[in-house]
Amino acid sequence: MVSMVGSCFAAGNEVIYVSSTGNDTYNGLSPEYDPITGDGPKATIQNGIDTADDNGTVYVASGTYKENLMLNKNLILLGEDLDNTIIDGQQTGSPVLSFYGANYVEKFTFVLSGFIITNGKATNGAGLYLYNGTTALLNLLVTNNIATGGNPSGGEFTRMALFMLISILLR
């Protein structure tokens, strides 16, 4: 159970599992595929995020995930192992993008922990783009991200966001 002081955010009962050996057609309800129940891990983090309930948890097994993410709900996103759970943005946009509704009106709360965030390339905040919400960033390595715009922050960009940093290394 994870909760944040001053927030109504808490982990829901459901955990969605993601593994580099998973399949996005699986339901995400088990860390390993079970042919009897059909339960098994998702292959992509974004599919895990999309599948998870609001206030749910997405648990990501060690591996390299080449994708760009949109976090659009209250969520806990946990990497299995900081040294071996990698989100690689492939220099196509922010590896982790915190987006708040079509008009940036909705405010979400999320926890991000246990990942290497790398190879982002965007105008601002190539590693992390945090806009108008509450974010807890725990045990992260944000490295090799390039901002091409006027804001020199390649690692992270925040605007109207409340965030907590614990054991974060920006390179």
URNORQUI-V714264 format. One record per residue. N is the residue number from 1. OMEGA is omega as a letter, one per 30 degrees, with the letter a starting at -180 (999 if undefined). BURIAL is b if it has 24 or more other ideal C-beta (glycine too) atoms within 12 Angstrom, else e. Layout:
n=N omega=OMEGA burial=BURIAL
n=N omega=OMEGA burial=BURIAL
This chain:
n=1 omega=l burial=e
n=2 omega=l burial=b
n=3 omega=a burial=e
n=4 omega=l burial=b
n=5 omega=l burial=e
n=6 omega=a burial=e
n=7 omega=l burial=e
n=8 omega=a burial=e
n=9 omega=l burial=b
n=10 omega=a burial=e
n=11 omega=l burial=b
n=12 omega=a burial=e
n=13 omega=a burial=e
n=14 omega=l burial=e
n=15 omega=l burial=b
n=16 omega=a burial=b
n=17 omega=l burial=b
n=18 omega=l burial=b
n=19 omega=l burial=b
n=20 omega=l burial=b
n=21 omega=a burial=e
n=22 omega=a burial=b
n=23 omega=a burial=e
n=24 omega=l burial=e
n=25 omega=l burial=e
n=26 omega=a burial=b
n=27 omega=l burial=b
n=28 omega=a burial=b
n=29 omega=l burial=b
n=30 omega=l burial=b
n=31 omega=l burial=b
n=32 omega=a burial=e
n=33 omega=l burial=e
n=34 omega=a burial=e
n=35 omega=l burial=e
n=36 omega=a burial=e
n=37 omega=a burial=e
n=38 omega=l burial=e
n=39 omega=l burial=e
n=40 omega=a burial=b
n=41 omega=l burial=b
n=42 omega=l burial=b
n=43 omega=a burial=b
n=44 omega=l burial=b
n=45 omega=a burial=b
n=46 omega=l burial=b
n=47 omega=l burial=b
n=48 omega=l burial=b
n=49 omega=a burial=b
n=50 omega=a burial=b
n=51 omega=a burial=b
n=52 omega=l burial=b
n=53 omega=l burial=e
n=54 omega=a burial=b
n=55 omega=l burial=b
n=56 omega=a burial=b
n=57 omega=l burial=b
n=58 omega=a burial=b
n=59 omega=a burial=b
n=60 omega=l burial=b
n=61 omega=l burial=b
n=62 omega=l burial=e
n=63 omega=l burial=b
n=64 omega=a burial=b
n=65 omega=a burial=b
n=66 omega=a burial=e
n=67 omega=l burial=b
n=68 omega=a burial=b
n=69 omega=l burial=b
n=70 omega=l burial=b
n=71 omega=a burial=b
n=72 omega=l burial=b
n=73 omega=l burial=b
n=74 omega=a burial=b
n=75 omega=l burial=b
n=76 omega=l burial=b
n=77 omega=a burial=b
n=78 omega=l burial=b
n=79 omega=a burial=b
n=80 omega=a burial=b
n=81 omega=a burial=e
n=82 omega=a burial=b
n=83 omega=a burial=e
n=84 omega=l burial=e
n=85 omega=a burial=b
n=86 omega=l burial=b
n=87 omega=a burial=b
n=88 omega=a burial=b
n=89 omega=l burial=b
n=90 omega=a burial=e
n=91 omega=l burial=e
n=92 omega=a burial=e
n=93 omega=a burial=b
n=94 omega=l burial=b
n=95 omega=l burial=b
n=96 omega=a burial=b
n=97 omega=l burial=b
n=98 omega=a burial=b
n=99 omega=a burial=b
n=100 omega=l burial=b
n=101 omega=a burial=e
n=102 omega=a burial=e
n=103 omega=a burial=e
n=104 omega=a burial=e
n=105 omega=a burial=e
n=106 omega=l burial=e
n=107 omega=a burial=b
n=108 omega=l burial=b
n=109 omega=l burial=b
n=110 omega=l burial=b
n=111 omega=l burial=b
n=112 omega=a burial=b
n=113 omega=l burial=b
n=114 omega=a burial=b
n=115 omega=l burial=b
n=116 omega=l burial=b
n=117 omega=a burial=b
n=118 omega=l burial=b
n=119 omega=l burial=b
n=120 omega=l burial=b
n=121 omega=a burial=b
n=122 omega=l burial=b
n=123 omega=l burial=e
n=124 omega=l burial=b
n=125 omega=a burial=b
n=126 omega=l burial=b
n=127 omega=a burial=b
n=128 omega=l burial=b
n=129 omega=a burial=b
n=130 omega=a burial=b
n=131 omega=l burial=b
n=132 omega=l burial=e
n=133 omega=l burial=b
n=134 omega=a burial=b
n=135 omega=l burial=b
n=136 omega=l burial=b
n=137 omega=a burial=b
n=138 omega=l burial=b
n=139 omega=a burial=b
n=140 omega=l burial=b
n=141 omega=a burial=b
n=142 omega=a burial=b
n=143 omega=l burial=b
n=144 omega=l burial=b
n=145 omega=a burial=b
n=146 omega=l burial=b
n=147 omega=a burial=b
n=148 omega=a burial=e
n=149 omega=a burial=e
n=150 omega=l burial=e
n=151 omega=a burial=e
n=152 omega=a burial=e
n=153 omega=l burial=b
n=154 omega=a burial=b
n=155 omega=a burial=b
n=156 omega=l burial=b
n=157 omega=l burial=b
n=158 omega=l burial=b
n=159 omega=a burial=e
n=160 omega=a burial=e
n=161 omega=l burial=b
n=162 omega=a burial=b
n=163 omega=l burial=b
n=164 omega=a burial=b
n=165 omega=l burial=e
n=166 omega=l burial=e
n=167 omega=a burial=e
n=168 omega=l burial=b
n=169 omega=l burial=e
n=170 omega=l burial=b
n=171 omega=999 burial=e
